[in-house]
Amino acid sequence: MAWIRARGAPLRAALQLLAECAPQGPAYSIFRGPSYGTAFQLLQTVGWASQAAPAAETQAGPAASASVDPTVDPTRGFVRGGYSVSHFPPARIRNFSIIAHVDHGKSTLADRLLEATGAIAAGGQAQFLDKLQVERERGITVKAQTVSLVYRHKDGADYLLNLIDTPGHVDFSYEVSRSLAACQGALLLVDASQGVQAQTVANFFLAFEQDLAIVPVLNKCDMHSAEPDRVAQQLMDAFDIEPAECLRVSAKTGLGLSSVLPTVVERMPPPRGAPSGDLRMLLFDAYHDEYRGVVCLVEVLDGRVQRGDRITAASTGTNYEVSEVGLLAPDPHPTGELLTGQVGYMLVGMKDTRSARVGDTWHHYRKPVPPLPGFKPAKSMVFAGIFPLSAAGFEQLQAAMERLTLNDASVTVRRENSNALGAGFRCGFLGLLHMDVFRQRLEQEHGASVIVTAPTVPCRVVLPGGEERELQNPAEFPTNTKIAAVWEPTVAATIVTPNDYVGAIMQLCQDRRGEMEEHAVLGAGRTLLKYHLPLAELGGDFYDELKSISSGYASFDYEEAEYRAADLQRLDILINGEAVDALARIVHRDKAQAVGRRLCTKLRELMDRQQFEVVLQAQAGGRIVARETLKAYRKNVLAKCYGGDVSRKRKLLEKQKEGKKRMRRLGSVDVPQEVFHELMKAGNKS
């Protein structure tokens, strides 16, 4: 207590009493906690404390006074370093995520952070957190991953940093929002050469709405084409982020990475929770393990959860018993318990991921707590039929679908039979990317050869009596019934492009029935466009056309918007007068003729010629809008005629003609499966 100057005997006696209350530390240690720094400043103001407080105690935050435990080693990670969850009170926990546009280096930065904290060995597997083959090939994150890192700050305290790696695409925006709800901060990663792009904008506002502390990081600063000053100014123009706040790093070479983790500790707040309160947990993701069942990823918001506890899911009321609980560091490591603010995994004997509703609140059995806001069940936005290439492959496809849906509960599946394609499934997906990823995983991970029908969006049909139907299959669209109105889902699209391509992109959006909402200049030759577009128009080749007309420089993102009235009708493809249900689609009335003509032309190119003439027609609104004719093979019946009367030749030609008519009436046309596969690639472009 030599550094405290007491004034007067009563004050000396009071300070002596305080010292006796806390003999193990300095007298001012009673001010430790969230407000001790303010209390100490008051002591200095009145002259009761000198300016020479111990250095370790002057650091901001309650963890500043933590003593170093000689039995642990932060350079070896959580498990090998000898840590337990009790080493980390809420004040020494940081839960954060990395958000970025596709291919801005998110997985590479995550690898460097894992290596810097000893979680994995340096020079090991690249993109460690991207477990799926489709994630590595496409450079995207499909399933959320979490990993717990240990970092010793310059104040001598050890911090538990929970990195939650979230999907970046809008198809998984609900999962992203629930994952971000488990975070208190986010690293906004931006490519120093490409600058602000569409998903950068979308992800920033998603984190901003969650009230997260955002740390901007400019990546790839080692490249010759990098322009960090220009990109920092873009962040200033778009999000009001000061250029001085941006960290400049290169995840590939390690340039500037030493500043990332200290900034996470200093700028991001610790989790807010009540360690002594009733248990309240957020379930932010789940995946299926072949040997252990469903693994649930959770954050403990209040209280603590231990092995053997009985817990209840708030949304369903189902009760479970915790058989294992621990951290992912990065491999599952049982700890026996999770404390307030910590992020980890749980095994509760769950068999199906459909029971693990992302965003749900869990609590102790018969101790209900207020559920977390924002929970909603997954909603399918795009539907498509999935059929095997041959009827013999149905059982293999069914087994593959069952295994894959164990890990992806957001896919809705029901049996469907098609006259053209046989037995299959009608599946609902979160978006077009989700559908494409699901198809790719079916083929890569389960060896299934499939045909995916043209994606359709659900539309609402209102009949004159007021009855409303939601249709998921174009074949269900009423054709001989009066319809009062048709409503289709729309999206709010964001496009960031260089100024040179603005005119062409605006024309593309107008051709797709888009309505402009905003046109803003981001500075440095880039423009932000916001459009209201029908979701159905994004199928097919919209993204390819956008990249083509912008030479690959434009970026695109969208989010769900409301339903709007539209003049839609069903388009059927007829082969010799018979409708092929697998080729039906719902199109806008103005585009029915163009789409029908293109499909008929494509079908004529792909189909094999028959011994009789085949008529290909497109029908919309009860009338034929396009027609193509597939000419028959013809034998030259006049080859044996050399001279003679013309009536002989005419007789042979008439006989052949009658035979062709009879063959057409009795014959059937088999459409090869490859034809369906090629036709599904045709979009709805004008």
Disulfide bonds with the S-S distance in Angstrom:
none
